Amino acid sequence: MADDERTIARREIADTMVRALERRHELLDVIVDAEDYDAAIEAIAGMLGSSHQAAEAVLRLSFDRLTKVARRRIAAELEDLNNQLSFTMGEPARSADAMVLRPFSVGEDRDIFAARTEDVPQAGDGSGAPAGDLDDEIRAGLARVDAEEAAWLVAVQGAEKVGMVFGDLTSGEVNVRIWIHPAYRKQGYGTAALRKSRTEMAAYFPGVPLVVRAPAAGA
């Protein structure tokens, strides 16, 4: 793992710890209600919108980290990590937690689907077949969305499109595919898209099991 990647990972953990300590009373309730260790991690990740790695770091916090001095040290570490990333990457660090998923728009999002098809030259229906004409692919995909057989979502961070999430209803299951633009990989967007896609796909396909065929592909 490169230095910047390690810093980003540590930054996410520190950020999650700060948020966890701000919500420490809710956090304790979530942990006490959890069935076991894995369930506690899942619950913490859901509550804080974090990765499982960061949630586990929160679960393993010792009580001495709850004091005011310790909380200030964690907050100072987070500020220092943000400053490091601002210096080395030329812009302020951005949390993948702020990423949102929105429906694909034929008028606005042809560019991100084109980037995806250039990177993964396969049809948009998840069949694995070679990609056809771009506009034909989009028309076919949106026809399946209208028929409630598919969901096409764009992952957006601020004004930037960082990837796409596809859901395809097949044989009573929803196959979820996640693609992150090469420029935004290794920044937590794949994990964030995977986590947030569960809620979105449940709204599109209520009661249908989700199957992630390529977890956080391109993350």
Phi, psi and omega in degrees: 000131180291162182302315180299321180293320178296320180295318178298316180297315179294325179296319179296319180296314180297318179297317180295320179296318179301314180294324179295319181288331175293331181247036190298329180289316175297320181300316181297319178299318180297318181292316181296326181280348183287145183289318181206188184301311182296321179295325178295317178298315180299317181293319179295316179300319179293319181294318185262353182063042185245173172287163178293329178298314180291322179297321178294323178297322177295315181298329183271005177301138175270159185298334181293343178280358180272349181291160182299319181296315181295321179295322178295323179295318179296317179297321178293321178298318179299316179297320179296318178296320177298319179295320178299315181291324177298322181285314187280333184252354174082006179203158181299146177294140180239136181276134177295344179298336181279352180295143178234158175249131177227159180298144177295137177242124183298331181280336186249337195244015177301325184295319182287326177290325176296318178296320178296317183290328175293323181281321180235090188285058179233158180301151182283357183270002178081007181285341184086359178289157178301147180293142176262202176302137187301312182292326175295320178299316181295315179300316180295319180296315181289332174295321177290326175296314180298328179277005180061034177252354183205163173224129176243122181233147177252130177274122187235132174242105185064237179264003186257137175269117186255352179172191179220153175233131180241138173235129181235123179279114184218123176052043176078010177230157174254113177276119183257127177238135182238130177233128177247133180303139181307329182289346185240014180283161180063029178234010177092359183289326179297315179296317179296318180295319179298315181296314184284338180293335181299314180293317181296314182293327177295328178287322179287321186229073185298132176079002182263131179299141177260136177232118179270109183282329178224084185304124176049043181303132180076010182287000000 
